[in-house]
Amino acid sequence: RASPYFIPYFNEAAGGTADAGLSLIRGMIAAMRGDDAAAEEAFRRADGITRDGTARYNLALIFLRRGNTRAAIAEVRLAIDEFERRGRAGERAHVLSLMEMLAGSARLLDGDKTGARAALVRSLALDARNLRAGLLLRKLEAGGQ
């Protein structure tokens, strides 16, 4: 159980909903423990409350770890759609850049170099300081993975 001291921070992280914030934290803890089923359940619960893309982004990471690139791609696309509708405006470019980078990584792992390149270009267009996206794009264009 979380200390009452942290509840306001969970509220802020979840857009004002303590249950969603706690579900995100539970999902992250379960993921770190390797309990993907519990992590997926917690992230889906959080997404059902906030629909701001955060939980779906984390769920995409779980799918990637499992090697399910197609499910990861689908989740990160939904995360992008949700964040564009309900995400925090001040974080828009940075967060969308990270999401596009994840989409590019998943597409690269799935063998879709064209889709990966497009996602990485979008990532850099959103945030030119995203060094990881830049590195992935340079490696992709150099013929490496």
ABEGO torsion letter per residue (X at the ends): XBBAAAAAAAAAAAGGBAAAAAAAAAAAAAAAAGBAAAAAAAAAAAAAAAGAGAAAAAAAAAAAAAGBAAAAAAAAAAAAAAAAAABBAAAAAAAAAAAAAAAAAAAAAAGBAAAAAAAAAAAAAABAABAAAAAAAAAAAAGBX
